[in-house]
Amino acid sequence: MAKFKVLAMDDVAPEGLEPLYKESDIEVVIGTKMTEDELSAVIGEYDAMIVRSATKVTPKVLENASKLKIVGRAGVGVDNIDLDAATQHGVLVVNAPDGNTIAATEQTVALMLSLARNIPQAATKLKNGTWDKNSFVGVELRGKKLGIIGLGRIGSAVARRAQALEMDIIGYDPYISAEKAADMGIKLATLEELLKTADFITVHMPKTKETSNMLNEQAFAVMKDGVRIINCARGGIIDEAVLYKYMKSGKVAGAALDVFEKEPTTESPLFELNNFIATPHLGASTEEAQLNVAIDVAKEIVNALHDDVVHNTVNVPSVNPEVMVKIQPYLKLAERLGKFQAQLVEGRVNKLEIIYNGDLAQEDVKPVTTAVLKGFLDPILQESVNYVNAPLLAKNRGITVEQTVGGEAEGYASLITLKVISDKGEKAVCGTLFQDNDPRIVMIDGYRIDAIPEGNMLYIPHMDKPRIIGPVGTIIGEHNINIASMQVGRKEIGGKAVMMLSVDCPVPDEVLKAITEIDGVLDIKFISL
């Protein structure tokens, strides 16, 4: 009789489950589509579950999963799995972040070649009965400059293939060192330099508030005439209305999108243009990718059930239960501090220093450090960041991570200090837990504050003088944005000070700009947690 039972949902390919079938102590049960109540009623029988995107692993399901040790997502995204509830119930969640790398890379190269040689347009015309050689004169890739925005797994893989095509590669990624880029044969450039000089531009960044409409009016205005654009990353990084404008004007010679701001979409002004190529989000849609993600996750489930190393945990890795009880409340705080700093710091980051003081310094804080890294890297990288790969991803980008423990925590039971050093300076943020494990930011660059790190926040360094707080509140109020809380910290009367506001909704760019024009305001950052 099998020792473990695994529930396979969402029509995962049988070939992808092969690593499970090979194990004599594992029984695989193929599940049919279930409601939340139906799944909750049977999940108590299983030690592991593998899903794709259809099955929702909710808190109710996990409450009834008395034996469940691991949930595997045969893919990258884990939006259908409640990670907090899984962690609370001690259930590992794993995904397959590398399974679609080759598929997305090859889709990018395919679109680039199609743009260069007008392949879809020529094929369509010929199939419609017209032999037309004169309308589809293309360009060669050899000798052309390829600008890659984002040098993660897929961006760097595209670079390797473009080098084989004898292209000249330049890259923009604020979280990778020039030395690391040089090792990959890529010349690192500023975004403006890349936009001004590239013949082809391909995007491989995550969709964040910083990268939303990254290729906007200003970006297209500085591009060279005849540029060609590819996006197989995330919709919304390119402003589609602006792209249409510059394609109509002729400045953009062609564009190919696999992703769109709104999906699914079957109507767009771009579809009217003969020099526009579109595919319906096919980046990961290969037989091999769909099979690979299932195989990768099945292997992880085998490892977890046999108490071996699990590589791609999306939530908390296995830690001594006694230690986990003590450090678990700090994981959320640590991840929020990392995410906060990722949106606060400027320049090219080269070092993170995490300092622990007080009671927490007496524990094994390595998982807490990993939580800081996960929070810091998650908003800025296209690839999936988890508790296993976060240290490696930081290392691959030339970011040094230094963990130190100290003595007392200056009036707090425990204190975590995250210093981020970049080529533009250093930022330090301190956090702690208040009663009932309530996370708080208590200091920024030496300025004492008391801010809850959640939701939408504004960080406003300014001069300590009258007529600043009032005008800030007035501008925000005029745009119908409600202020939930406000904190002000200063070191001396009349010197520099910082203001932290929590607001109930995102703050538009025009509001941020208006606040920066207030006399005495030194800067402003909108931070989304």
C-alpha positions, 0 to 999 in steps of 0.5 A: 500500500502506498505511503503517500497520496498525491491529488493531480488537478487541472488535467496535468499531462500524464507525462508530467506526472512521471516522476510521481508514478516512478515512486513505489510509495506514492499513489497518484489520484487524478482529480476532476473539477471541484468546487471549494466545498468538494475539494475541502471535503476530500483534501484531508486524504492527501499528502500533496497536490499538484495544480495548474491555474484552474483549481483555487487553493483557498484558506478553507481548503487548507484548513481541511488539509490535515495531511497536506505537506506540499502544493505544486503549481505546474507553472510560474504564477501562484495567484490561485494559491493562498500563500499566507494560509499555506504558510500558516498551516505549514504547507510548502508551495512550489512552482516551476520558474524555469520551465518556460524560460526557453519557450519565452526566449524563443518566442522573443527571437521568433518575433524579432526575426518575423519583424526583420523579414516581414514573415507573417505579412508575406505569408498572409498575402501569398496565401491570399493569392498574391506573389509579392516580393517587392513589398516585403524587403527586410533587414538583416539582424547581423550588425544591428544593435539589440537593446534588452531592457531587463537582464534576468533569466529570459533577457540574458537567454535572448542575449546569448541567442542574439550574439549567435546572430552577430548582433551588438548587445546593450542592456539596461537593468538597474539591478545588475553590475557592469561586471556581471553584464560584461561576463555575459557579453553585454554592454550595460547602458542607461535606459536613455542610451539604450533607447537612443541607439538600439535598432531593436528593443526587447522588453523583459521586465516585470510589470510594476508601478515603476515599469508601467508605461515605461516605454511612453511618449518621452521614451519613444521620442528619443528612439532612433528612426526605424526602431523595432519593438518586441514585448514578450514580458508583460502587457502595459510596460509599453504604452500601446496608444503611444506605440500606435502614434509612432508606428503611424508616423513611421518612426517605429518601423515595426512592433511585435507584441505577445502581451497586452495591457488588457487580455484577452483582447481582439480589438486594438488600433494596432491591429490595423497596421501592416507593420504590427505583429501580434500573438495571443500571449504564447510565450510559454505555450510550447509542448515542452514548456507545459511538460517541463513545468509539470515534471519540475513540480512533480520532482519537487513533490517527490523531494518534499514527501521524502524529506529531501531538499526542495528548491523552488518554494514560493513561501517559507522553506523548511525550518526547525519548528521551534525556531519557526515559532519565534521567527515567523512573525518577523518574516512579513516585516522583513519582506515589507522592509525589503519591498519598501527599500526597493521603491525608495532607493535610487541608483545601481544597488551593490550591497544590502546589509541586514542588522539584527538587534535585541531578542531576534539576534539570538535566533537563526535569522537566515530565513528572515534575511532571505525574506528581506531579499525576496521582498527587495527583489520581487518588485524589480525582477521579471522572474519568480522570486522565492525563499530558495532562489532569492540569495542566488538572484541577488548574487547573480546581479552583483549584490553583496548581502551582509547579515550581522547581529548586534546587542540591544535594540534601542528601546525595542524588543527586536529591531531589523535594520536594512541598509541599501548601498547604491552608486547614489548613496545609502538608505537605512530603514528600521522595523520592529513588531509592536503588540500582537505582532503588528509590523512597523517602520520606526526609523528612516535614515535616522529620522524616527517615525511610526508607520505601518508598512502596508498599502499605499504610502508617500515618503516626502523628505522636506525642510522643517518649516511652516507651510509644508504639511498643510499644502501637501494635505490640500493637494492630496485632498483636492484630488479626492485622495483620503489620508489614513495616517501621517507621521513626521520625523526630524532630527533638529528644528529647522533642519531636514525632516521626513513625512510618511503618509498612508493613503487609501488609493494610488497617487497619480503622477500629476499629484506627485509632481504638484507636491514636489513644487511646494517650497521646501519639499526635497523629494517624493516617493510613492510606495506600494506595499 
